[in-house]
């Protein structure tokens, strides 16, 4: 199924290339090169995935176990996107990282999940804001 989706999206992406205007300066087709590589890559990877799916039968137990994880991950991502501008990068990323780590590690690594989520979000915030000069959404109530 993944191969079919990648193949269809790649073909649609390649068809959409015809709507990209040519460049007025330099090579007229320069704006098309990178999107053409992406679309072609999606088509190739879709075909390879279809071939792989034909060779290997997916274990039903694995499918039954991973589908709820995919749904939960999607819900966590939606929550993260909704909280991102509302409470800022640091807090929303801490919550997101903790929820993802808890989802995959469970209770046995709870302390490690908290430490990793806090340190990761703070270190990335400091790296972007102080070292690179790229400011991420701040906490509206603290302005940090």
Secondary structure, DSSP 8 states (H G I E B T S, - for coil): -HHHHHHHHHHHHHHHGGGS---SSS-TTHHHHHHHHHHHHHHHHHHHHHHHHHHS---HHHHHHHHHHHHHHHHHHHHHHHHHHHH-HHHHHHHHHHHHHHHHH-GGGHHHHHHHHHHHHHHHHHIIIIIS-------TTT--
